[in-house]
Amino acid sequence: MSSHASNRARVIPLRPVPAAEPDAPPRAAEPADPAERAPREPLWRDVVGDVLRRERLAQERTLKDVAEAARISMPYLSELERGRKEASSEVLAAAAQALGLGLADLLALTHRRLVRQARSRPLGSHTATRRTEASARPGDIRLAA
């Protein structure tokens, strides 16, 4: 056997690097200044977690108390509150019930917070396209681009 084998490790990327398409225009570099970047839509899990935490703190309850009442682990509830986990509807309902809320109450509080955040952003930073009053119909649903 030959001992001339390379001692270099083979690197396998965790995420595939997209190959540049030959006809594609070069991508513009992201602005270095964070103020120049467009504001991002908040993630659902971040807003729900914030609502859960604020409600728990308003009731002056501990993570342990609420986790036991919801029958979920304390570390998992903590991760939900910090927006690190995307909870199922069953877990959200259990956490809401442990706080004396229904799932609809939790969703309504989350909706209000999202609306407040959307109103606090500068005009033109919304990702949803707006319809004129004449073309909008009751029950229309706007989707983000």
C-alpha positions in Angstrom: 0.0 0.0 0.0 1.1 3.5 -0.7 1.4 6.0 2.1 1.2 8.9 -0.3 -2.5 9.6 0.6 -3.3 13.2 1.3 -3.6 14.2 5.0 -6.1 16.9 4.1 -9.6 16.5 5.3 -12.4 16.7 2.8 -14.8 19.6 3.6 -18.4 19.0 3.0 -20.5 22.2 3.3 -23.6 22.0 5.5 -25.6 24.0 3.1 -25.0 23.7 -0.7 -23.5 26.7 -2.2 -25.8 27.9 -5.1 -24.0 27.9 -8.4 -24.2 31.3 -10.2 -26.4 31.1 -13.3 -24.5 32.2 -16.4 -27.3 34.6 -17.6 -28.1 36.0 -14.1 -27.1 39.6 -13.4 -24.6 40.0 -10.5 -26.3 40.3 -7.2 -26.0 43.7 -5.4 -24.1 43.6 -2.2 -26.0 44.0 1.0 -25.7 47.4 2.6 -23.0 47.5 5.3 -25.0 49.9 7.4 -27.9 48.1 9.2 -30.0 51.3 9.0 -30.0 51.0 5.2 -31.6 47.6 5.3 -35.4 47.3 5.0 -37.1 46.4 8.3 -38.0 42.7 8.5 -41.4 41.4 9.3 -41.5 40.0 12.8 -41.6 36.2 13.1 -44.8 34.7 14.5 -42.9 32.7 17.1 -41.2 35.9 18.4 -44.5 37.7 18.8 -46.3 34.8 20.4 -43.4 34.2 22.8 -43.4 37.9 23.8 -47.1 37.8 24.5 -46.8 34.7 26.6 -43.9 36.1 28.6 -45.6 39.5 29.2 -48.8 37.8 30.3 -46.9 35.5 32.7 -45.0 38.4 34.2 -48.1 40.5 34.5 -49.6 37.7 36.6 -46.4 37.6 38.6 -46.0 33.9 37.9 -42.8 31.9 37.5 -41.8 29.8 34.5 -41.9 26.7 36.7 -45.5 27.5 37.8 -46.8 28.0 34.3 -44.9 25.1 32.8 -46.3 22.7 35.4 -49.8 24.0 34.8 -49.4 23.6 31.1 -47.7 20.2 31.5 -44.7 21.2 29.4 -41.1 21.4 30.4 -39.8 24.6 31.9 -36.9 24.8 29.4 -39.4 24.4 26.5 -41.6 27.2 27.8 -38.6 29.4 28.2 -37.6 28.7 24.6 -41.2 29.5 23.5 -41.1 32.8 25.3 -37.8 33.7 23.7 -39.0 32.8 20.2 -36.6 29.9 19.8 -39.2 27.3 19.2 -42.2 27.1 16.9 -45.0 25.6 19.1 -47.9 23.4 17.9 -51.4 24.6 18.4 -51.8 22.1 21.3 -48.8 23.5 23.1 -49.9 27.1 22.6 -53.4 26.2 23.8 -52.0 24.5 26.9 -49.7 27.5 27.7 -52.6 29.9 27.2 -54.9 27.9 29.4 -52.2 27.8 32.1 -52.3 31.6 32.0 -56.1 31.7 32.2 -56.5 32.5 28.5 -58.1 30.7 25.7 -56.3 30.0 22.4 -58.4 32.7 20.8 -57.3 35.2 23.5 -53.7 34.4 22.9 -54.2 34.9 19.1 -56.0 38.1 19.6 -53.3 39.5 21.9 -50.7 38.4 19.3 -52.7 40.1 16.5 -52.9 43.4 18.4 -49.1 43.3 19.0 -48.5 42.6 15.2 -50.8 45.5 14.3 -49.0 47.9 16.7 -45.6 46.8 15.3 -46.8 47.3 11.7 -48.1 50.8 12.5 -44.8 51.8 14.1 -42.8 51.0 11.0 -42.2 53.7 8.5 -44.5 54.0 5.5 -43.3 52.0 2.5 -41.6 49.3 4.6 -44.6 47.0 4.5 -44.1 43.9 2.3 -47.8 43.4 1.5 -49.1 45.1 -1.7 -51.9 47.5 -1.1 -55.1 47.5 -3.1 -57.0 50.7 -3.8 -60.3 51.2 -1.9 -62.2 50.8 -5.1 -60.7 47.4 -5.9 -60.7 46.0 -2.3 -63.6 43.8 -1.4 -64.8 42.7 2.0 -63.1 39.4 3.0 -60.1 40.0 0.7 -56.9 38.5 2.2 -53.6 40.3 1.5 -50.5 38.1 1.2 -47.0 39.2 1.7 -44.8 39.3 -1.3 
